């Protein structure tokens, strides 16, 4: 593409936000589909309290350990909270899917033909050491992430042709194609790192020195591998910006790492941890009867959300020959007795997941409509006939624990795939037994995996459970060194480039990608591009539903369940905005209520 004259970029920077230059539009926000709701002069996001008090400390728990402050590479295990030291060019509005507003960037200029996007850095934007955030920092960050960062960055940024800093405050990304509707937004959500701090350091290696950023927090006290504290920056440049007002209110954020989920729960009960998002149904029902709850010191709260819930399940690694045949994968799905588990283990709390885009209008149902058929028809010969002729559904047992009908169907599929039972073990034609292990990052998942192993044993399958700590789990999954594992493929309201990292043939070969299954299919690759290049919501829905059908009929995952509420437990020291949000809640908008905190401390000191 021909480079625009520099004089034009200087002229454009003088135009007010919302004005149109020749061939481009300047704005305060970007939307992948649709139009931003908030005006250019909005005061704060609608779900925050702009006058929220600052200060206080919140103590959180994490599982595993950490040995690095570098979350952008495969090597090492980074402390999860460290990302909060960085700011991004844009900030998402939790109430608007696929929309973000200017943060580090005071203005965004998008070409009418969508072949480039420019971001203009606010003059007040600074790093923690006082250095200005510049376009050169953006260029260096982008190039470093794409060349040396985790594989998904290469997938996300694949359609960028080049990036250049046209001035100290203006950076322009030029695209290879104008079909990737989400790309300008993705670039805007890139964390901006300080080029000057990284000079002389190897970006490809873990970092144990405390890095700096331009975000609301800085790294404070650290006990490597055990505890990290972030301290709120009183000089944060965005304190009174619309995208910063009412957010990042805690004075100190301390995260303590535990090797075991049970120990983490005990720490919460003892008041050493302030806040928990509970993801285990049994614990939610049975584990919160301790005295602090009965006295009102600990609050239990359920909050409904309106977000897609994606797909959680036991993912099969197609890089292992045992899972090569789709009939085998389907048989392994049939052996999973959800109804018994939901009744016996989960107190009936969950809904079975039957879509990779569950809890949204992107989920497929029934038979393909005309628009979906138009997408799928060119690949008919490469797809199972059921994609076109049958509604996908998972078997439903009676919940008794004797899912004999499903197991008989599974044995029939296994027989058709060349497996038979000899001496109570499933073997192939060469006499080799079917054996695999299920990799887990947390012992709490064993209560789900072990009953599944027992069901598989009825088929003659020798499955085992291998539980490792979260750090080792990350290393093993990055290297695709597992047979089957429980995982979550999260989805947003506006899917896009992340689908490449989940399912593309390129990601299947890239160590550290999120293509856990190892899907490598020209059909899937083609449908991903239909999602990425969808021009409007109807096209996006059609493409997602078509991809959903292909993935479901591939039987790559043993689907688990989903829930449309957040289950929160916290010590009664917090305030939060009484304003609804699509995501249910935004913890970054909460604060420590000084009066509640003092009352809680006094009550605990006196014994209540």
N, C-alpha and C positions, 0 to 999 in steps of 0.2 A: 504493500500500500504506500502511496506517496505521502511523505512526511508533510504535516501542515507547517506553514511558515511560522517561525517563532513569534513574529510580530502579531500574528492572529491570537496566539495564546495569551500574550500580554494584554491585548484588547479585551479578550473574553474575561480575564480576571477582574476587569473593571466593571463588568456587567453585574447587576444585582441578581441575587438568587431568584430563580423562576423566570429569568429573561431568556430569550432565544437569540443565540448568535447564528451566523450563517452555517447551517448544517449541523447544529447541536443545540442542546437545551441544558441550562444550568439549573440545579435544584438543590434542596436541602436534604433530600432523601432519595433512596432507590427502592424499587419494587421489582421483583422478578416477574410477577404477573399482577396486573391491577394497578391501583393508584394509591399512594400513601394517604392516610387519613389525617394525620396531624399537620397543621399549617407550619410555615417557616418560622413563625414567631411563637411556637408553643413553649410553655413555661417549664413543663416537666411531663414525664410519662404519666398517663392517667391512673396507674395503679400504685403510685408512690405518694408519700406525704412529704411535700417539699420542705416542711419545717421539722422533719424527723430529727430528734436529738442525736448527737454523736457521742461516742465514747463507750466505755464498758468493755467487757471481754466475753467472748463466746468460745467454748471449748467443744471441739468436735472429735469424732473418732474415725479412723480409717484402718483397714486391714492390710497386713503385710509389712513392708518396710520401704525405705528409699535410700538411694546412694548418689543422687544427682539433683541438680536444680535446672536440668535441661530437658523440658518435656517435648521437644520438637524432633528428637531423633530416636532411632530404634534402640541404640545402645544405652545401657543403664536403666535404672528405675527412678523416675523423677517423682518428687513430692507433688501430689496432685494439686495442692492449693497454690503452687508457685505461679500458675498462669494468671493469677489476679494481680500480679505486679505489672502486667502489660495492658496497654490500651490498644484499641483498633481504630481504623479509619472511620468506621461506622459502628453504631450500636443498634441492636435489634429492639423493637417494641414487642414485648411479650403478648400483646393483644392483637398483633397483626402478623400473620404468617407470611414469610417471604418479603418482609419490609424492614429496612434499616435506615437510621437517620444519621446525619453527619455528626461525628464525634471529634476525632483528631482532624478530620477534614471538615472545614467550614462550608465548602461548596463542592458539588459534584457536577461535572460536565459530561454528558453522554451524547455521542454522535447520533444523528438521526438514523444513520444506517447501522448503528450499533457495532461499528468496527473499532471503536476505541472508547475508553473512559478516562477521564482525568479527575484527580483529587487534589484539592488545594488545602494545604495544611494551615490550621489556625495559627496566627502569630504568637498566641499565648501558650501554645502546647510545648511543654518541656519535659525532659526526663528528670529523674529524681536528683541528679547531680547538677541540675540547672541548665544543662545544655538544651538548645532548641531541638525539637523534632523536625527533621528536614526531609525533603523528597529523596535525598541520597540514602537516608535510613530506610525508606520504603523500598527503594530499588535494591539495596543490599540484602534486606530481609527476604524479599521475594526470591532473589537469585539463590540465596543460601538455602532456603526451604526447598525450592524446586530441585536443587542439585544434591543436597545432603540431608534433607529432612525425611520424615517418615514417608512411606510410599504414597499415602493418600494425597500428599501435596502435589506430587507429579501428576496424579490422576486429575485432581481439581484444576490444576493450572495448565493442563495439556494444550488448551486452545489459545494460550497467550503466545503471540509471535515475538514480541519484545516489549521492554519497559524502559522508559527514559525519564530522567529528571530535567524538565525543560527550564526550571529555575530552582532556587533553593526551597521554594514552597509548593511547586507544582510538579506532579508526577503523572505520566500518561502511560497507560497500558494499551498496546495495539494488539488486535486479535487476528487469528488466522481465519476465522469465520464469524459471521454475525448470527449464527444459529443457536449459540449457547446463551440462552436468555438469562441464566442464573450467574454467569461468570462475573459481571460487574459487582454483583452483591457479594459473591464469594471473596473477591479481591478486597472489597471494603471491610470484610470481617477478619482479615489477616492481622495477627498481632504484629506490631511494629517494634522491632528491636533496635537498640542503639549501636550503630555501626562502630562508633569510637570505642565502646567498651569491649567489643569482640575483637578488635584489632590485636594480633599477636596470640589469639586463642584459636584452637582448632574446633570449628563448629561441629565436626563429625564425632567429637568425643564428649563423654559426660563431663559436667561442670560441677565442681564442689565449692568454688568461690561464689559468693552471693552476687548474682547479676542484678542489674538495675533495669527499671522500665519507666514508663510514663504513667502507669496506672495508679489507682488509689491506695495501694499497699506497697510496703517494702518488706523485705525479709529481715526479721528480727532475730530473736534467740533460736538456736537450732541445736538439737542433739541428734547428730546424723543417724538416720535409720529409725529414730524413735519419736521425736517431737519437732515440730516446726511452728514458729509463731510469726504471723504477718502483723505489722503495725501500720495503722492508718496514717497516711501522710497529711499533715496539717496544711502543707503547701501544695497539695494536689491541684494542678492547673484547672481541672474541670469541676471543682467543687460547686460552683454556681452556674455551670452550663446546664441547659435543658436535659441533656443526656446523662448528667451526673447528679443533678439535684435530687435529694431524697434517697440516694443509693449509697452502698458501701458505708454504712453507718457505724459499724462496730469499730471500737478503738483498737482491739486486739483480736485476732483470729488464731487460735491455737489448735493444731491438729495433732493428736496423739495416735501413734500407730500401734495396733495390737496384732498379735499373731493368730488370735482365735476370736471368732465372733461371740462365743459365750463370755469370754473375759471382757470384751468390749461392752456387752450388755450389763455385766456386773459393775463396770466402771460407771455406766449411766445411772444405774440404780443407786450407786454410792454418791452421786452428785459430782463425779469427776468429769463427766461429759454432760453438756447442756441440751443437746438436740439430737433426735434420731428420726430418720425416715424409715419406718418399719416395712420390710418387704416379705416377711414370713407370716402367713395367716395364723398359724398355730401360736406363734409368739404374741401376735396382736390380741388373741383371745385369752391366752393363759398366762403370759409372762408379765403382765402389768397390774398385778394385785398387791404389789409391795406397799409398805406404809406411806411412802411419799405420795403415791397416787391417791390413797384413801384420805390423806390429809389435805389434798388439793395443791400440794407443792409441785406435782408433776401433772401436766395437762395432756390428755389424749384428744386428738382432733382428726376427723376425717374431712377431707376437702375434695370435692368432685372437680375433675378437669375435663377439658374438651379437646384433648390432644390425641393424635393417632398413637396406638400402642405397639405397632410393629409386630415382630415375630420373635418370641422366645421359644427355644426348643433345644433338643439334642441334635447338634449338627454333625453330619457324617463327613469325614474327610475323603473326598473322591480321589485323593492322591494315594489312598490305600486300596489295593486291588479288591479287597473283600466287599467294598461298596460300589464297585463298578457297574453292577447290574441294577437297573431301576426296579426290577421285581423284588430283589433282595431288600432294597431300601423301603419299598412299600410294605413288605412283610414286617420289617422292624418297626414301622409306624403302627401297624395293626396290633402289635403286641403291647402297646402302651395303653393302659387302662385308666383313662382320665377320670371317668365317672367314679370309680372306686377311690382314687386318690383325692378327688375333690370332696367327697363325702367323708372319708376317713381321716385325711390329713389336713384339709384346708377349711373344714367347717362350712363347705358349700359356698365359699367366698368368690370363686373364680368362674370365668367364662372361657370355654375352650377356644383357642385361637385357630381360625380357619382361613387366614389371609396374612400375607406379608405387610399389608397396609390396614390392619385391623382397626376398628373404631374410627373409620373415616369413610368418606365417599369415594376414596380411591380403591377400596377393596372390591374384588370381583365377586360376582354372584350369578346364579342361574347359568344360562348359556351365553356365549359371546353375542353382543348386539352387532348391528351392521358395521358400526365404526371400528369395533375391535376386530371383526372378521377381515376388514380391509387391511388391517395391519398384519394379521396372522396368516392370511392366505398365501403370501409368497413363500412361507416356510412350512406349509402344510406337510410336505414330504419328510421334513426333519423333526416333526412333532408327534407325540402320541395322539392317536385318533381321539382319545377322550377329551383333549383340549377343545375339540369342536363339537363333540356329541354328548358329553355328560357334565352335569353340574358337580363340581368338586365338593365332597363332603367326607368327614371323618366318621368312622364307626362309633356308635353309641352303645355302651354296655349297660347292663342292668345295675351296675354298682355293687354287685355282690362279691366281686373279687374273682369270679369264675367266668372270665371272658372267653369261653370255649369256642363260640362261633367265630370270633375274630382270630383266635389262634389256629383254627382249622383253615380259615381262608389264608392265613399267613403261610401255613405249611404247604398249601397248594401252590402258592406263588414261588416258594423256595424250591419245590419240586420241579416246577417249570423252568427254574433258573439252573437246574442241575445239582441241587443239593438233596440229600436224603438222610434219614436218621438211622444210625447204626450204633448199637450198644448205648442208646439214649444220647448220642451225640450227633450233631448235624455235621455231615462231611460232604465234600465235593466229590467229583468223579475220580479224583486222584487220591481220595481217602484223607484229605487234609481237613481238619476240623475248623469250624467257623469260630474264631476267637478274636476278641478285641477288648480294649479298655475304654472306659469313660473318664475323661480328664475333668476334674473339678477344682475350682479355686477356693472353695470354702466347704468345710465339713457339714454346714447346715444343709447343703444340697444333697447330702447322702440319703436323707430320709425320702427323697424323691427317686434318686438313682437306684438305690438298693431294691425297692419293690419292682422297678423296671427290670433290673437284672434277674430277679426271680421269675418274672414273666418270660423273659428271653430263655431262661433255663428250661422252661416247659417246651420250648421249641427245639431244645438240644443245643442252643447257642451258649458258648462259654464266654460270658462277659464279666468284666471285673471293674471295680471303681478305683481310680487313682486320685487322691486328693493331695494337692500341693499348696504351698503358700502363694499369695497373689503375685509376688515378684517372679517366682519360678513359673507360675502359670503364664505370665506375660511373655517370658522368654520362650517358653515352649510353643505358645500359639503364634508368636512372631515368626518362629522357624517352621511352622506347620508340622510340629513333631507331636502328633496325637492321632488317635483313631476317631474317637467321637468326643464331643465336648458340649456342655450346656452353654449357650450363648444367647445374646439378644441382638437382633438386627433392628435398631431403632429407626423410626421414620418420622418425618415432619409433615406439616400440612402441604408443603410445596417441594416434593422430592426433585432431585436434580443430580448434580455431579457426584454426590456420595454413592450413587448406585454403581458407578464405575468401580469404586473401591470395594463394594460389596460383592459384585458379580462378574466383572469383566474378565476376559481372557488374560489381559495384561496384568491385572491385579493378582490373578491366580499364580503368576510366576514371580511376583514381587514379595520378597520376605518382609514381613511386618504389615502387609496389607490386611484389610478386613474381609478379604475373600476367604473366610474360614472354611467354607465347603470345598473350594477349589473348582467352582463352576467355570468351565471354559467352553462356551458355545457361541457360534456365530448368530444364532437366533437371539440369545440373551443380549449379546453385544449390540445387535441391531435395535432391539427394543429399548435398551438403555439410551441410545442416541435419540430415539423418538421422545423419551422423557426429557432429556436435556434440551432438546430443540423445540419443545412444545411452545406454541405461540400464545395460547390462551388456556383458560381453565378446562374447557371441554376436551381439548386435545391432550392435556396432561392427564385428566381422568382416564381417558381411553387408553393411553399408553401405559399407565400404571396398572390398570386392570388387565391388560394383555400380558404384561410382564408377570403379574401376580399369577395368572393361570399357568403360564409356562413353568414358573418356579414350583408351584404347588404340584403339578403333574410330574415334575421331576423327582419328587419325593426325596428332597435333599435334607430335610429336617424333620425330626419327630416333633410336631407342634405341641407346645405346652398350653399356656393359659394367659389371660390378661385381666387387668382390673382398671376401672375408670375412676378410681379415687386415690388420693395420696393419704397414707396413714402416718401421722406425725405424733411424736411424743417429745415433750420438752419441759424443762423446769420453768416454773412460772416467774420468769424474769424479763420476758420479751413484750414489746409492743409491735404492732403491725398495722398497716393501712387497712381500714375496713372498706376495701374497694375490690370488686370482683375482677378477676383476670382469667383469660382463656386457659392459662397454664395451671390454674388452681391457686398457686401461691408463688411469690418471688422472694426467696429468703434474703436476697441482697437488699430488699426494701424494708426488712425488719430492723429493729433496734433494741438495745438494752434499755428497759424502762427503769430509771434510777429508783423510783419509789417501790416498784415491785421487787427489784433486786435487794433493796435494803430490808423490806418486809420479809422476804424469803430468808435472808441471812439471819435476821433476828429470830424467826420462827425455828430455824434449824438449830441455832445456838441454844434456844430454850427447850428444844425437844418438842415443840409444837403443842 
